[in-house]
Amino acid sequence: MNIILAADRNWGIGKDNDLLIHLPGDLAYFKKRTGGKIVVMGRKTLESLPGGKPLPNRRNIVLTRNKDFHAEGTEVVHSIDELIALIKSPGQEIGTEDVFIIGGADLYKQMIPYCDKFYITKIYADLPADRYFVDLDKMEDLEVTWTAPEEEYNGTKYQFFLYERKGGDDA
């Protein structure tokens, strides 16, 4: 499985249930990477999407502890075990390389052990944040395997990175 996110210099990833900054290039990258794939998110992340609606051209799975939660156009699971069972269920034919964890912060942290690839947009700025991700540069079992050229939007520089688990197989 994969994690995809944008983080500032302090690994801040969000504020007030929203993105830290609007970067059209990052949104296009996200759309390209996740289009036609499975996106897994928490309930608050779904609610933060435009209109609170699932992302188009993707299979949307929401992981929430709320047993009464239902949202049109999504599949709802209530535990990581249930998520993995759904992804690996017979007839689904889902490769874990097609599964992207897209937030929020708590779900990201829970899913780190299950993911082998981390698509990270590093934003070269210090932005106000109330949600953070772990510093992947300090994780000894990960390595950067790809970087894109640095980009800039309205004075904010950012760059795409792919971190991969050393010797990792899909979880």
N, C-alpha and C positions, 0 to 999 in steps of 0.2 A: 504494500500500500504506500501511498504518497501523502506528504503534507505539502500544502502550498500556502504561502503567506508573504506579506510585506512587513518589514520591520525596520525601525529606525536604528540609529547607532547604539541605543541602549536596549535593543531588542523589544522595544515597545511596539505593540501590534494594533492597539485600538484605544478609543476613548469614547465614553458615553454610548456604547454599543454601536459604534460607527468606525469607519476607516480613519486612520490618522490624517491622511491627505488624499486628495483626488489626483491620481496620476493616470491620464488616459492610456499611456503606453503600458503601464502595469495592468490595467483592466483588460486591455487587448491581449496581453500575454496570458492572463488568467483564462480568458475566454478561449484562446487557442489551445492551451494545455488541457482544459477540462471539457471542452466541447465534445459531445458524444460519449462522455464517460459517466462514471458514478461520482456524485459529490455527497459527502457525509458531513452533516453539520448539527450543531445543537439548536434547540428551539429558539433561543435569542438571536442566533445568527440568521435563521430563516426569517424571523420577524424584522430584522434589520435590512433585508433585501427590498428592492423597490416594490412597493405595494404589499410587502410581506408574502410575496408569491415565490414559488420555487423557480429555479433558474431554468430557462428554456434550453432545449436540445441536450438535456442531461437527465440521468436518473437521479432523483433527489431522495436521500434517506436522512431522516431526522432522528437523532438519538436524544431522548429526553427521559427523565425520571417520572414525568407527569403521565400517569397511566390513562388519563382522560384526553390527552392531546391528540388531535387529528387535524390534518391540513390537506386540502385538496391538492392533488398532484404530487404528493409525497408518500413515501413508505415510512412508517414510524416504528422504531425499535426502542427498547428500554434498558439495554445493557450492551456492553461490548461483546459478550458471548452471543447475544441475540443478533448483533450486527454481523459477526463473523459467520454465524450459522446461515444467515440470509445470503451473504455473499458467496458462500461455498455450497449452497443448497443444490441438489441434483437438478440438472436441466437449466441452471442459470448460466453456466459456462462463462463465468466472470473471472478474468485474470486479475489478481490483486494489483497489477500494474495499471489497471483501469480505474482504480478507486482513489479518489482524492479527498483528504480531510481538509475542510475549508473553514473550520472555526466552530466555536469560539475558543478562548484561551484554555478553559478547563478541558474541553475535548481534545485539543492539541496535546496537552500534557499527558492525558490518559493514553493517547494513541502513539506516542513516540516509540514505545517498545515494539509496536506492530508494523512500523514503517521502515522502509529501506531507502527511500528517496525523499529528499526535502527540497522543494523548489522555492527558493527564497529570493525575494526582491529586497535588496539592501538599500535603504534610503539614507543617503549621506546627510542627515540632519538630526538634530535633537528636537523631537516633537513632544507636546504634552500627551501623555498616555496614562491610562489606568489599567491596561491589560498588557502583559508581557509574555514573551516566549523565552525558552532557555537559550543561552548563548551556544550555538552549535559549534563555534570555533573552539570551545573548551571541551567538546566531547571527543575523546580519543578514538572512539570506534567509528567516527565519521571522517570523510575527506571530501574536499571540493574536487569534483570531476569535470566541471564545465563552468565557464563564465562567459557572459556576453559583454560586448563593449558597453562602456558607461553611457547613459543617456541623461538628458536634462529636460525638465519641464518647469517653466516659470521660475527659473533659478534654483530648482531643487534637483540635485544629481541623484541618480539611482542606478543600480546594476543588478542583473539577474545572475543567480548562482544555483548550481545543482550540487547538493551534498548527497553522498551515498555512503551507506553502511559498508565498512570494509569487509570484504568476503561475505556480504549479506546475500541471502536468498529472499525472495518475496515471503513475507510473513503471512 
